[in-house]
Amino acid sequence: MFVGEAPFQSASVPASTRLLHALAIFAVLAVALAFRLPRLDERPMHGDEANQAVKAGTLFDKGVYRYDPHEHHGPTLYYFTLPSMWLSGAKRFAETSEFTYRIVPALFGVGVVLLAGAFARGIGRGAAFWAALLTAVSHGMTYFSRYYIQEMLLVFFTAGLILSGWKYARTKSLRWAVLAGLCLGLMHATKETTLVLVVALAAALVLTRVLGRLREGTPLLPSDGIRPVHIAVAGISAAAISVIFFSSFFTYSRGPLDSILAYATYFHRAEGQGSAGIHDKPWFYYLELLCYVYRSAGPRWSEGLILALGAFGIGVALGTRMPGRVDCGANAASGAASCGPLLRFLAFYTILVTAAYSMIPYKTPWNAIVFLQPLILMAGVGAVAMFRLARWRPIKGLVALLLLAGMAQLAHQSWLGNFRYPADPRNPYVYAHTSTALMRLVQRFDQIAAANPDGRHMQINIFCPNGDYWPLPWYLRAYDRVGYWRQFPEVSDAPMIIADPRLRDELDQRLKDRYQVEFHALRPGVLLLAYIRQDLWDAFMRTRS
């Protein structure tokens, strides 16, 4: 059966095996959809998600997008959200829902599962199957597939670049060169950390060639039909798609230049200086996140199975001798699997990109999926290698049971993380997340608006000098008179006021009207004051009684 096949099959594969592999990938696809699509609108919007949604809303309402080299990252997320907005039936940003936005990374997350299966000819059908299944149930991959930020798009385009680059190396077809260029350009138009990935990809390619030279005597420079004109066309394709997005489809000429100048800002941030210091983490933060996390009462979290299988797969890829040909077979003498250049490349890339992200002081949990995806591909290789080491059928059966038990643990963990603890700090991927208690404040806005003759046209003043009020702009998207102030205006009174608690004494001196004051949680450790004008509060209370 293909689940225990060598990491690379020969070209002759029975039709029944190909059909079985396709059916298995479709079954895995159903699992992926089950973890990514349901209840997308239940978790409160994270501040970063809200920020991205407001940018997309501006594009939807006004048809305007301007790349900001200091924040928000690249434009692909917003433009790929437009079809979802059109299909939702919403006429304007205020009518959209969380589902409208989160469905975009969710579908890209499903695409990453399909791409894992598409590596079948390169890493073997068995390895591709296990990699696809691991991608479908991984807590990190499922959780951030439901997060409206750029990471899942970046992972998808990077996997597409690797796959199309490998396809070009095998076929020398111009179409694969163009597709590789488009994926590279889309990576650049998605997030600035593309530079880190490109350096890691280039270094992995060099190391693969060097290792091939040392072990098999293959030439350092490729001499097997790669045409410079194809590489040039790939580069032009990458530049063209990047310019199209950053220029807002040729309506903003400065965008492409800003996309280059932005690296000064992000190099500074990566060093952990300035405001980015709050995200400074030790080098082992990501490995610890995947290995084991336990925070007070609650589940114990671990994706250690992926780490262990991935490490074993890397050992298989780099620790065995490859026959003197491109495709690979099994080394019967050792019981391990031999590997080709693609496996070596993936192994080197996984090591390099993990090391690069670990060395950068600036760390957030969603960055982990960038190296988790290639690690999962190597985990698929590791899973198949375990089958090949188990020579007897009873041992193979035991290996299969252990792997399926591990998959069940990962699936249960993903269910907990996505549907039971989606905004709970005990979830290792919940990071500075909006408190579910903020929904009480969102409800209060609507209650006071209902008691106000102006309805949702009532004035709301928000006083947070450091700008720490997100995701309120998302939840106030239907209100058209909201002021966000970094300093007090001449007249501070309004039907409702939201303020940083540290401003209370000064604000109380400025206000002329009488107010009912409440405390509300923005996120763990961060509170907001809500001032409700007394006449509106009284009117609201009369409706309650």
N, C-alpha and C positions, 0 to 999 in steps of 0.2 A: 504494500500500500504506500501511497506517496508520502504519508506523514513521516516515514522513516527513510526516505530516499537520501542519497548523497547530496551535498550542497550544490552540485551542478550536474544536471543530466546530460547525456549525449543528445545529439540532434534527433535520434530516432526514438520517439515516444509514442506508445500506442494511443489510438484515438480514445479508448475507454478511460485511460489515465488522464488525458487532457479534460475529458468531460467530467470526470470525478473531481478533478481540481477546480474546475469552473463552478460546479455545484457547491463544493465546500466553501469557496470564496463568497458565493451568494448567500450561503447560510451565515457566514461570518458577517456579511454586510447587514443582514437582518438584525444580528446582535448589536452591531455598531449603531444602527438607527434607533434601536430600543433604548440605548443609553444616551443618545444625543438629542432626540427630538421631543420627548414628552416633557411637559411642565416647564417649558423654557421661560415662562413669564412669572414664575413663583418667587425666585430669588430676587431680593432687592438689587437694584443697579449699583454696582461698584462705582466709585467716583471716576475711575478711568473709563469705564464703560459709558457712563453718562456724558463725559467729555467728548468721547468719540461720536456718540449718538447725536449730540448737539451739532457737531461739525457736519455730520451727514445730513441732519435736518436743514441746515443752512443751504447745503447744496440742493436738497430737494425743493425747498421753498423758493429760493432765489436763483438757482442755477449757477451759484458762485462758489468756487473753491480756490483758496490761496494757501499754498504750502507755507507752513511756519517752521523755520529751521531750528527753533528752540523747543518746540513741544509738538505733541500729537502724532508724530511720525508721518509715514508716507500716505499717498492718496488712494491706493488701491482699495482699501477697506471701504471707503465712502462710495466710490464709483461702483463697486460690486454690490453695494447695498441698494442702489437705485432700483434694480429690477424687483427686489423684494418689496420696496415701498410702492412701486407701481402696481404690483400684483395684490398688495394688501387692500387696495381700494381706498386708501387714505388720500385725501385731497391736499393735506398739508401736514407738516411735522407734528402739530399738536394732536393729530388723530392717530399717529402711529403707536405701536405697543412694543414691549420688550421683545416679543416673538419676532417682530419685523426685522430686528437687528441681529438677534442671537442666532437666527436660522442661517445667517451667512457663514459664520465660523463653524457652525454645526455641519453644514454641507461640505465645507472644505475638510473638516475632520473625517467625514465619511470618505471623501476623496483620498485622504492619506491612507485609509485602510485599503482602498482599491489599489493604490500605488504599491503598497507592500505586496499585494498579490501579483502585481505586474512585474515584480522582480523575479518571477519564477524561473525564467530562462537563465538568469544570472546567478542566483543563489540556490536554485533547486526548488521544485514544487513543494516539497515537504517543508523546507525552511520558510518559503513564502507563505505557506498556509499558517504555520505557527506564528510568524511575524504579524500576519494580518489579524489573527485571533488575539494576540497580545495587544496590538494597537486598538482593537475594538473594545477591550475590557480594561485597559490600563486606566487607573484613577486619574493620573495626570493628563493623559490624552483625552479622556472623556470630559473631565472638568473644564479644561480650557477650550474644548470644542463648543462649550456652552457659554463662552465669555466673549463679549463683543470688543475684542482687541485684535491687534495685527498678528499675533504669534502663530495662530494656526494657518493663516495664509502663507506666512513665511516658511513654515515647515513644509507645506504642500508644494510651493514653488521650488524649494531647495531639493526635495525628493524628485520633483519633475526634472530638474537640471541634471541630477546624477543619473537618472534613468535614461533620459534622452541622450546625454553625453556618452553613456555606455553603448546605447543603441547605435550611435554614430560610429563609435570606435569599431563596432562589429560589421556594420553595413556600408559605411562611407557614403551614406545617402544624405543629400543636401537637406531633405526635409527634417531629419533629426538634428542637423546642425542649426537650422532655423529655429526649431522648437527649443533647443538648448539655449540659444540666444534670447528667445522670448522669456523663458523661465528666469534667466539671469536678470534681464531688465525688469521683470515683475518683482523679483526679490528686492532690487534696488529701490523700486517704487513703493515697496511695502514698509521697510524699516531700515534704519541706518546701520544696524548691526550686521547687515549683509556683508560689510567689509570684513568682519571677523570670519564669517563663513567662507568667503572667497579665498582669503589667505589660508584657511585650514584646508579647503579643497585643493588649492594649488600645492600646498606642502604635502598633502597625502598623495597626490599624483606623482610628485618627485620621489617620495619615499618608495612608492610602489615600483617605479622604474628602477630605482637603485637596487631594491631587493631582488627584482627580477634579474638584473645584471649580475649580482653576486651569486645567486643560486642557479640560474639557468643560462647565464651568458647572453641574455637578450640585450639588444642595443639600448643605450640610455635614451636616445632620441627616436621617436617612432618613425619607421620607414616603410610602413605597410599600407600605403595608399591614401593617407590623410592629405587632403589638398588644402594649401594655404588659402585659396579663394573661398573654400567652405568656412574656414575659421574667420575670415574677414566678413563674410555674410552673417555669420553668427554674431560677431561683434556689432555690426550695423543693426541687426535685429534687436539686440539688447539695448543699444543706445536709443533707437527709435521708439521702442515701447516705453522706455523710461521718460524720454522727453515728452511724449504724448501725455502721459499722466501728470508729470510735474508741471507742465505748461497748462494744465487744465484744458487739454485738447486745444492747444494753441490760442488760448485767451489770456495767458499770463506769462509773459516772456521771461520774467525773472525767476520763475520756479526752478528750471533746470540748474541755474547757477546757485541758487540757495540750497539745492540738494547736495551740492559739493561743499559749500561753505558750512553746512550744518555739522560737518565732522569736527570742527573746532569745538562746538558746544558739547558734542557727545564724547569726545576724547576727555574733555574736562570732567564731565559727569562720571565717566568710567573710572576716573582716578579716585572717586569718592570724595570730591571736594565740594564745598558749598552746601546747598540744600540736599544734594544727593547723598550726603553723609548719613542721613537717616536710613538709607538702604545699604549701608556698608555691612558686609557679612564676611565671616571667615571663609577660607578657601574651600573647606569641606562642607559648606552649607548645602549644596545641591545633593551631594552624595548622602549626607545625613537625611535629607528630605526624602530621598528614595528608599533608603535603607530601613529606617525605623523612626517613628515619631509617636510619642505618647504625651498628651497634655491633660493633666488632671484626670477627672472621671470622664470616661468616654472610650471609644475604640482605640485599639493599637493599630497604627497604620504602617504598612510596609509594601514596597514593590521590590523587595529583595529578590524575588524569583527572576525578575527581568535583569537585575544587576548580575546575579549569579550566572544565568544563562548567557547574558551578553559577554561577560568576562570569559566564559568558556568558549564562546563562539570566536572571540578575538584570538584566544590562544590557538584554536583550530586553524584560523586563517593565517596566522603568522608563524605558527610553530611546526608546520608540516611542509615537506618539500612538494613542490608542484611538478607534475610531469612536464616534459619539454614541449607543451602545446597550450593553446589558449583555454580549451574546455577542460573540465576536471572530472576525475572519477574517484573511486574509492581506493585507498591504500590498504589492500587486504592484509598486508603484513602487520601493520600496526593497529588495524581496526578503527583508525581515525579517518577523517575525510581530508583528501587533498583539496587545494583551493587554487583558483585562478586569480588573475589580476584584479577583477572586480571585488572579490572577497578581501583581498589584501588592501585595496583602496578603501573599502568601507571600514575595515578594521582601523587603519591609520586615521581616517577621517573622524571616526568616533572618538578615538583617543585624543586627537588634537583639539577638536571642538569642545570636548568635555574639559580638557585642561585649560583652554582659553577662557571659557566662561567661569571656571573655578578661580582663575587668577585675577579676573576683573573684580575689584571690590564691590562695585554696584551690582546688587543681586535682588531679584524678585522671583517668586516661585514660578511664574509663567515662562520665564526664560529657560527653565529646565527642559521643556518639551523640545527645544531646538536640538539638543543632543540626545534626548530620550528616543526620538524617532530612529536615528541610525543605530542606537544601542539595541532597540527592539529588533531591527533587521539582523544584527549579530546574535541576538538571543534566539531567533529562529534557526540560525545555523547551529547554535549550541544545542538546541533541542534535538535536531536531527543527528548531531554527532553523538548524543547520549544513546539514541536508538542503535547507532552503528557499533558503539562500544559494548552494548548488551547483545551478545551473540546468540543466546538461547531465547526461544520464544517466551518462556515464563518470565524471564528477566525483562524482555521487551514489553510484555504486558504490564509488569510492575512499573516500568518507566512511564508508560502511557497513563496509568492510573495516577501516578504522582504528578505528572504534568497537568492532567485534567483537574486534579484536586487543587493545584496551584492556580489554574485558570479560574476555578470556582471561587477561590479566596480573593483573587483580584476583582472578579465580577461583583462579589458581595461588597467588597470595599468601595467599588465605584458606585454601587447603589446607595450605600450609606453616604458617601461624599456628595453625590449629586441630588439626592432626594430626601435625606434625613438630616444631614448636617451641611447644607449648601452654603450657609452664611455663618456657621458656628466656628469660633476661633480654635476649637479643638480639631477641626479639619486642617491638615497641614498645608493645603493649598488656599485656604482662606487667609488673605493678607490685607490688613487695613481695610476690611470690608465694611460696607454700610450695615449698621445694625438693623435687625428686623423691627426694632422698636421705633425706627424712624417713620414707619408706616402710620403710627399714631399721629405724628405731625402732619403727614400728607393728608390724612383724613380730616385733621383739624382745619387745614386750609379750605377744604371743600365745605365743611360745616359752617365756617364763618362766612364764606362767600355766599352760601345759601341764605344766611341771615342778613346779608348786605344788599341794599337796593342795586348797587353796581355789579353784583354777582362777581364773575371772574374778571371784570374790569377794575376791581378794587386795587388800590395801591398797596404794594408790599415792599418794604425796605429791608434789605439784608446788609448788616454791618459786620463784616469779617475782614479786618485789615490784611490778613495773610492769604486771603482767597480760599480759606478752608471751609467751603460751603457745599462742595460737590457731594452728592449728586442732585442737590436741590434744583438746579436749572432744568434737569430732566423732568422732575416731578411737578415743576411749575410751568411746563411748556405750554399749557393751555391758558395761562394768565399773561395778559399783554401789558401790564403796568408793574413790572418787577424791577427794582433798582438794586444793583450790587455795588456797595460803597466800600471803599478802602479808608475813607475819612468821612466825618459827619458833614452833611449838607447844612445849609442855613436853617432849613425846616426839616426836622427829623421825624415828626409825627406822621403816622400812617395807620390805616385800619389794622394792619398786622406788621409786626417788626420781628425779624430774626437777628440775633446778635450773639457774638462771642461773649461768654460770661465775664471775661476780664474787662469788658467795656461797660459793665452794669452801672457802676457809680457815675461815670461821666454821662452815660445815656440818660439815667434818671434825672440828672440836672437839666438836660436839654429838653426833655419831653414836657409838653404843656397839658396834654390830655391825661385822663386816668386810664390805667391798663390793668388787666388781669395777666399775671406772669406765670409761665410754665417752664419747666425744664424738659428737654427732649434729648435723646441720645442720637448722635450722628453716626458714631461707630465706637467700639470699645475705647474708653478713656477720653473721648471727645464729646462734650455736651454743647447744646445750643439753648439760648433763651428765646422763648416765644412770647412777645408782647401782643395782647389782643385788646383792642380798645374796649373800654368797659361797656359802652352802649351795645356794641355788637356781641360781647360776651353775654350780656343779660338777655338779648334777643335770642341767642343760641340756646341758653338755658331754658327759656320759656318753651322752645320747641321740644326740649328733652322731657319737660314735665307734662 
